[in-house]
Each structure stands twice: as structure tokens, then as C-alpha cells.
């Protein structure tokens, strides 16, 4: 009888009905992918000029797997040179970024083929599409009444092919202190990404585009004394060659601004699978320099906020995020990181992750490339 009782206890332990059960997997654990990153090193681009343009302000980067090339957008407002993106070749060998070579520069032009006039565009994000094009986000110049936009540009010529429909809630209703709606000056669309794998998919297939602003819309601002995370907005489009449809919008919770920081916000978003998972970069600047954190983001449980006029005090389920890496703990001086992409495969077949800094065309800053191995990502 005692032996039979022991077998019952062992069985119950096995199926998890007693205190002997296996460790439980929480809903939070199931929400996120089992990701980690390994820092492989940094590289500083010393080239300052290419084909009569000033190399700098690299605020977005995207990888062309078919050609093994990278395209990096400069956030020049056509002040120094025309709005443009650069074609880069990264040499990765023995798990180290050996060199970054600038191979070409492409001027962005309007529908008529003319370069954008000075101060009429502020390009910040770039994403390669399957349509032999790149999508570029512009913050606009709110103080001058220039609206933000997301446009598709021909990859070879740089000519504007179309602009995506922008919700009215993102369009500034006034300049300066009288503004009560829309993106705020220099705080618009920093983050831009297409769904993972879109750039190599057949051109006839629909694909998704996600764009997020750096800091909350004017109508979403909380009181200055709030200690809670501010809510940003993230747009989700479906695209085909001839049409774009706004599918949904989600709230993104920013970390509170660090003590002493004068600037803080979301600078990049990167789709990493088809299940609504992303990587995001949040950056702040203060007396101690730049502070940058890398998060994993899950949108699966987030509510649609597209019909909510103001997120101030609204009851919404924002996207979920968890810290993947505090980049200030890497042991290297961190610059103004704003760009991020999954790049070429590493020798062991794992994914590389490339981050790039925007030097703000400042002599006191650098164009910094950081190379990581991204672990736990399938496909």
C-alpha cells in the first residue's frame, strides 16, 4: 500500500499538481521572445565628406540583404547639402566590424525631380521596401509650419513616388507656443521600420510599415510634474504598390526622463518577426552625456488608440516592453545613437545587429557604429 501511495505522489509531482511542479512560465515570459545580445565592438567612421557632401547626421539605417549593402539617411534639412541617403559597405570579419566604406550618395527629390528646398524636410528614418524603394520619414519643421510626412522614394534616383496619408491628429494646428495638436518641433517621426522580411518578399505581396514619433503629440502631453511614463504613438500601415491603408495605432510608454536630462525620447524601432515583436531605442541627453537603452517591444496585447483624441488620462493598454540592454553598461563611450538594423549574418549564422549614432554635424561628436550578436531570434 505504501509503494502504491508513493507512485501516486510521484505522478502528481510530474503533472504539476503538487509543490513538486516544474517552474511555471508566466504570461509575461510568453509575451516576449527569449532574446539577448552580445556586444562585439565599435567602429568610428572618420570620413567627413563624399562627392561634395558632408557625411554626418546619420539618423536611420536599413540593410539590403540581396546586395549586402546598407542605406543610411542623413537628417540634414537641406541646410548644408541636399537631403540625401548614403550607401554603405560594412566589412564584418571574425565577429568584428573591420571597416565602413561610403560607396554612394543619393539625393532625395520631390515629385518633379527637384531637390527639397532648404528647411522643408527633416529626414530621420529609412526602411528598404520590396518595391525597389526606400520609405523615409520626415519630422517636418513645426516652428516654420512644415508638416511631417512619410514618403516612398525610388532607390536609384531618390525621386519621391508617393506620400502616405497622415492622420490629422499628427498635423500641427499652429506654430510655437500656441500649438495644441500634432507633432512638436524636432520631436516627430524618428522611428521607421517595415515588417521583418518585407524587403526580400515578392513585390506584389502586401507589407507593413510602422512609424513612431520621438515624443508625445501636443494633445497627449502630461502635466510637467507627472512621475509616470509618457505615452507616445505608433502607426501601423498596410501597403501595396498602388495603395496604403492605416491599419491601427498603439500607445508606446516612454521611460520617465532621467534626472538632469534635458532631452529624452524614442529614436528607433525595428521589426524583428511577424508576431508583433520589435526592438526600440530610447535616448536621453544631460550633463552626463548620452544615455541609451535597448528594449524588446510586444504589440500583441495593445489596444488601438487611433480614435482617441488625447491620451492624457485615457484608459488604454499600451504596447509592452522589457529592457534588453542598458547600452551605457557596455564599457564604451556612447554617442547619440539613433539608427538600428538587423544586418548581415555572422560567421556562425546568427543575426548581427548594427547601431549608428547621429553626430549632429558637431565637432564634439562622432559617427559611431556598434556591432552586436542578436541571440534567440529565429529565422
Secondary structure, DSSP 8 states (H G I E B T S, - for coil): -HHHHHHHHHHHHHHT-STT------HHHHHS---EEEEEEEEEE---EETTEE---EEEEEEETTTTEEEEEE---SSSS-SEEEEEEEEEETTEEEEEEEEEEEE-B-TTS-B--TTS--EEEEEE-TTSEEEEEE--BGGGTB--EEEEEETTT-BEEEE----GGGS-SSSGGG--SS--TT-SEEEEEE-TTGGGS-TTS-EEEEEEESS--GGG---TT--S--EEEEEEEEEETTEEEEEEEEEEE-----TTEEEEEEEEEEE-SSSSEEEEEEEEEETTEEEEEEEEEE-TT----TT-S--TT------EEEEEEEGGGSSS----EEEEEEEEE-TTS-EEEEEEE--TT-TT--EEEEEEEEES---
